[in-house]
Amino acid sequence: MNANLSKLLEHFGLPDVGSFINGEVLPGSGEAIDLVNPVNGKILLSYTSADQGVVSQAVESSERAQQ
């Protein structure tokens, strides 16, 4: 992971990259995804995609928020 990005995540108390749901970061367990800088082609960070469990939590959280 890019050192500056790592520092930024730490600053906001987000040590890992994942899905931000209901005030917390939930790691995925799906396929690895690379976030690539389009200017130089370098990988900024890698993370795992959200699995069905994370998606379900996101849906439940959004439904509760709309009530």
Number of C-alpha atoms within 10 A of each C-alpha: 12 10 10 10 12 16 13 12 14 12 10 8 11 15 13 13 16 19 19 13 16 14 8 11 15 16 17 19 15 12 11 11 11 14 13 13 11 8 6 7 9 12 13 15 16 14 19 16 16 19 13 12 11 19 14 12 14 17 13 13 14 13 10 10 9 6 5
